[in-house]
Amino acid sequence: MIHKGKDLSPEERVALERLAGRAISDQEDVSGRGLQTSSGISPTRRREILEQLNAYFAQIDVQRKPVSADQANEIIDVGNTNLHGL
C-alpha cells in the first residue's frame, strides 16, 4: 500500500523516518513491505554454501594484487561512490 507523506499520522511518520534513517517529506510517496524469513535452507545446506563461498573467495584472494591500506580504502571509496550514484 502506498501513502502520501502528508497523510501519515505523527506516529507513522516517526516510525518510518526511524526505519528510513531520514526525514520523510510531505510530497513523498511511502510504502512498506514485510518479508518473512525463509527456513527453506537446512543448516547442513547453509554450511555447504558457506564452504563453497569461502573456497571461491580464497581463489579470488590468491589472484589479488597486494595493495596498501590507503589504496584499499580508495578502492572501497570509489566502489561506494559508484554504488550510491546509481
C-alpha positions as CSV (number, residue, x, y, z in Angstrom):
1,M,0.0,0.0,0.0
2,I,1.3,3.4,-0.9
3,H,0.8,6.5,1.3
4,K,1.5,10.2,0.7
5,G,3.9,11.6,3.3
6,K,1.4,14.4,4.1
7,D,-1.3,11.8,5.0
8,L,0.9,10.0,7.6
9,S,0.0,10.3,11.3
10,P,2.7,11.6,13.5
11,E,3.3,8.1,14.9
12,E,3.6,6.6,11.4
13,R,5.9,9.4,10.3
14,V,8.3,8.9,13.2
15,A,8.3,5.1,12.8
16,L,9.0,5.4,9.0
17,E,11.7,8.0,9.5
18,R,13.4,5.8,12.0
19,L,13.4,2.9,9.6
20,A,14.5,5.0,6.6
21,G,17.1,6.9,8.6
22,R,16.0,10.2,7.2
23,A,13.1,12.7,7.2
24,I,10.0,11.9,5.0
25,S,8.7,14.9,3.1
26,D,5.0,15.6,2.7
27,Q,5.4,15.3,-1.1
28,E,6.9,11.8,-0.9
29,D,5.1,8.6,-1.6
30,V,5.9,6.0,1.0
31,S,5.3,2.2,1.1
32,G,6.4,-0.6,3.4
33,R,6.6,-4.3,2.9
34,G,7.1,-7.1,5.4
35,L,9.1,-10.1,4.4
36,Q,9.1,-13.4,6.1
37,T,12.3,-15.2,6.6
38,S,12.9,-18.3,4.7
39,S,13.5,-21.5,6.6
40,G,13.9,-23.4,3.4
41,I,17.7,-23.9,3.7
42,S,18.8,-26.6,6.1
43,P,21.7,-26.0,8.5
44,T,23.7,-28.6,6.5
45,R,23.0,-26.8,3.2
46,R,23.9,-23.5,4.7
47,R,27.3,-24.9,5.8
48,E,27.8,-26.3,2.3
49,I,27.1,-22.9,0.7
50,L,29.4,-21.1,3.2
51,E,32.2,-23.6,2.4
52,Q,31.7,-23.0,-1.3
53,L,31.8,-19.3,-0.9
54,N,34.9,-19.5,1.3
55,A,36.6,-21.6,-1.3
56,Y,35.6,-19.2,-4.1
57,F,36.9,-16.1,-2.2
58,A,40.1,-17.9,-1.4
59,Q,40.7,-18.4,-5.1
60,I,40.0,-14.7,-5.7
61,D,42.3,-13.7,-2.9
62,V,45.2,-15.7,-4.4
63,Q,44.9,-13.8,-7.7
64,R,44.6,-10.4,-5.9
65,K,47.5,-8.0,-6.2
66,P,48.8,-6.7,-2.9
67,V,47.9,-3.0,-2.1
68,S,48.5,-0.7,0.7
69,A,45.8,0.2,3.2
70,D,45.4,3.6,1.6
71,Q,44.9,2.0,-1.8
72,A,42.4,-0.4,-0.4
73,N,40.4,2.4,1.2
74,E,40.5,4.4,-2.0
75,I,39.1,1.4,-4.0
76,I,36.3,0.9,-1.4
77,D,35.5,4.6,-1.5
78,V,35.3,4.6,-5.4
79,G,33.0,1.5,-5.2
80,N,30.8,3.1,-2.6
81,T,30.6,6.3,-4.7
82,N,29.7,4.3,-7.8
83,L,27.1,2.3,-5.9
84,H,25.3,5.3,-4.4
85,G,25.5,7.1,-7.7
86,L,23.2,4.6,-9.4
